[in-house]
């Protein structure tokens, strides 16, 4: 298998630290891993500016050797990048999947995410009326030392500006795309993600252990799955 470059995009908050456990595993297997900080705190930055940051991170690398991996909110940035650069493979991990010209702010109602989360909470014995709790929703399966490290970094500010900007694509890019779902995701329940992937892209999602933050809770399993996609012949 030839060496590939994994461009790793974080979700809300935009911190490249999110991928700090996955990147070394990919590199140990002979690949390049580039973790990208997105301009999440910049009130002037919309999706096009996010995409420009990613294009700059890809630089002059051969596009067909690039695997773009997008977590959560970065699912809105990834197709814009793919419209600009014909990369080898796109992998969406617990990601928001946009329709052309949809805004991240409209996505929630358009996909019925709040209702899907409520049903999953009720089915699993969680109070759907309980106040939002970061540890319960996002960090429930993350090892305590990693939680401590995350909390020590402080809250990553996410500007609301990006949620009002459209995903400026005419259609989903004609690039091999994989959808990877954490089967214990409490924020985007697995059945919800499978439905959206099928309805919007006609793609059957793959599942792996873990919640929403699989790069922190299941870094080895995630890295293995990303490399497995290469062996399936989906890139370049």
C-alpha positions in Angstrom: 0.0 0.0 0.0 1.4 3.3 -1.0 1.9 6.1 1.5 -1.2 8.4 1.9 -1.8 11.8 3.5 -4.6 11.9 6.0 -6.0 15.4 6.4 -7.9 15.4 9.7 -10.6 18.0 10.4 -12.1 18.5 13.8 -15.7 19.4 14.6 -17.1 22.4 16.5 -14.4 24.3 18.3 -12.0 23.6 15.5 -9.1 22.2 17.6 -6.6 20.0 15.8 -5.9 18.5 19.3 -9.0 16.3 18.8 -6.9 14.1 16.5 -3.8 13.9 18.7 -4.3 10.2 19.5 -5.1 9.1 16.0 -2.4 10.9 14.0 0.6 9.0 15.6 -1.1 5.6 14.9 -1.5 6.5 11.2 2.1 7.7 11.0 3.3 4.5 12.7 1.7 2.6 9.7 3.7 4.7 7.3 1.3 7.4 6.4 1.4 11.2 6.8 -1.2 12.7 9.2 -2.0 16.4 9.1 -4.2 17.8 11.9 -5.9 21.0 11.0 -7.0 23.9 13.2 -10.1 25.5 11.8 -10.9 29.2 12.4 -13.8 28.4 14.8 -13.4 31.4 17.0 -13.3 33.9 14.1 -16.6 35.7 13.8 -15.7 36.6 10.2 -15.1 33.1 9.1 -17.7 31.1 7.2 -17.5 27.7 5.5 -15.6 29.1 2.5 -12.9 30.4 4.9 -12.8 27.1 6.7 -12.4 25.3 3.3 -9.5 27.7 2.4 -7.7 26.7 5.5 -8.0 23.1 4.6 -6.9 23.7 1.0 -3.8 25.5 2.3 -3.1 22.5 4.6 -3.2 20.1 1.6 -0.8 22.4 -0.2 1.0 20.9 -3.2 0.4 17.3 -2.2 -0.8 14.9 -4.9 -4.6 15.1 -4.6 -5.2 11.4 -5.2 -2.9 10.5 -2.3 -5.1 12.6 0.1 -7.7 11.1 2.4 -9.9 13.9 3.9 -11.4 12.9 7.3 -14.1 15.2 8.7 -15.6 15.0 12.2 -19.1 16.3 13.0 -19.5 20.0 11.9 -16.5 19.6 9.5 -18.9 17.5 7.3 -20.0 20.9 6.0 -16.5 22.0 5.1 -15.3 18.8 3.5 -17.5 18.8 0.3 -16.4 22.4 -0.4 -12.8 21.3 -0.2 -13.6 18.3 -2.5 -15.2 20.6 -5.0 -11.9 22.5 -5.2 -9.5 19.5 -5.1 -10.1 16.0 -6.5 -8.9 14.1 -3.5 -8.6 10.4 -3.3 -11.1 9.6 -0.5 -13.5 11.4 1.8 -14.4 9.9 5.2 -17.2 11.5 7.3 -17.0 10.5 11.0 -20.1 11.1 13.0 -20.6 14.0 10.6 -23.2 16.4 9.5 -24.0 15.7 5.9 -25.2 18.8 4.0 -27.4 19.3 1.1 -26.2 21.8 -1.5 -26.4 25.4 -0.2 -27.8 24.2 3.2 -26.5 26.1 6.2 -25.3 24.3 9.3 -28.0 26.2 11.2 -30.8 24.8 9.1 -29.4 21.3 9.1 -30.8 20.4 12.6 -34.4 21.0 11.7 -34.1 19.7 8.1 -32.8 16.4 9.3 -35.0 16.2 12.5 -31.9 15.7 14.7 -33.5 17.0 17.9 -36.3 14.5 17.6 -33.9 11.6 16.8 -31.8 12.5 19.8 -34.8 12.7 22.1 -36.1 9.3 20.9 -32.6 7.8 21.5 -32.4 9.3 25.0 -35.8 7.9 26.0 -35.0 4.5 24.6 -31.8 4.4 26.6 -33.2 5.6 29.9 -31.8 9.2 29.7 -34.0 12.2 30.6 -34.6 14.1 27.3 -35.5 17.2 29.4 -32.2 17.2 31.4 -30.0 20.2 30.9 -27.2 19.7 28.4 -24.1 18.1 30.0 -20.9 17.9 28.1 -19.7 14.7 29.9 -23.0 12.9 29.4 -23.4 13.7 25.8 -19.9 13.8 24.4 -17.4 12.3 26.9 -19.4 9.3 28.3 -17.0 6.8 26.8 -13.7 8.8 26.8 -11.1 7.6 29.3 -10.7 9.8 32.3 -7.1 10.9 31.6 -8.1 12.1 28.1 -11.1 13.9 29.6 -8.8 15.6 32.1 -6.5 16.7 29.3 -9.4 18.0 27.3 -10.7 20.0 30.2 -7.3 21.4 31.0 -7.2 23.0 27.6 -10.3 25.1 28.3 -13.5 25.4 26.3 -12.9 25.9 22.6 -14.9 28.9 21.4 -17.2 28.2 18.3 -18.5 31.3 16.6 -22.1 31.2 15.5 -21.2 32.9 12.3 -20.4 29.7 10.4 -23.9 28.3 11.1 -25.4 30.9 8.9 -23.3 30.3 5.8 -24.3 27.9 3.0 -22.5 24.9 1.9 -21.6 26.3 -1.5 -21.7 23.2 -3.7 -23.9 22.4 -6.6 -24.0 18.7 -5.9 -22.1 16.2 -3.8 -18.6 15.9 -5.3 -17.9 12.8 -7.3 -15.3 11.6 -4.9 -15.4 8.2 -3.2 -17.1 8.8 0.1 -17.4 6.7 3.3 -19.6 7.3 6.2 -18.4 6.1 9.6 -20.7 6.1 12.6 -20.0 5.5 16.3 -22.7 3.1 17.4 -22.9 4.7 20.9 -23.1 8.3 19.7 -25.6 10.1 21.9 -25.6 13.4 20.0 -26.1 12.0 16.5 -27.6 8.5 17.2 -26.4 5.8 14.9 -29.8 5.1 13.3 -30.2 8.8 12.6 -26.9 9.0 10.9 -27.6 5.9 8.8 -30.9 7.4 7.7 -29.4 10.8 6.7 -26.5 9.0 4.9 -28.9 6.9 2.9 -31.4 9.7 2.2 -28.8 12.3 1.2 -26.0 10.4 -0.4 -27.4 6.9 -1.0 -24.6 5.5 1.1 -24.8 2.7 3.7 -22.9 3.9 6.7 -20.3 1.7 8.4 -20.3 1.4 12.2 -17.6 1.2 14.8 -17.6 1.2 18.7 -17.7 4.5 20.4 -19.7 7.7 21.0 -19.5 11.0 19.2 -15.8 11.6 20.0 -14.4 8.4 18.6 -11.0 9.9 18.0 -10.6 10.3 21.8 -12.4 7.1 22.9 -11.4 4.7 20.2 -8.3 6.1 18.5 -6.8 2.7 17.5 -10.1 1.3 16.2 -10.7 4.5 14.2 -7.1 4.5 12.7 -7.5 0.9 11.7 -10.8 1.6 10.0 -9.4 4.5 8.1 -6.5 2.3 6.8 -8.9 -0.5 6.0 -10.7 1.9 3.7 -7.5 2.2 1.7 -7.2 -1.5 1.4 -10.7 -1.7 0.0 -9.5 0.3 -3.0 -11.6 3.4 -2.4 -8.7 5.9 -2.8 -6.7 6.9 -5.8 
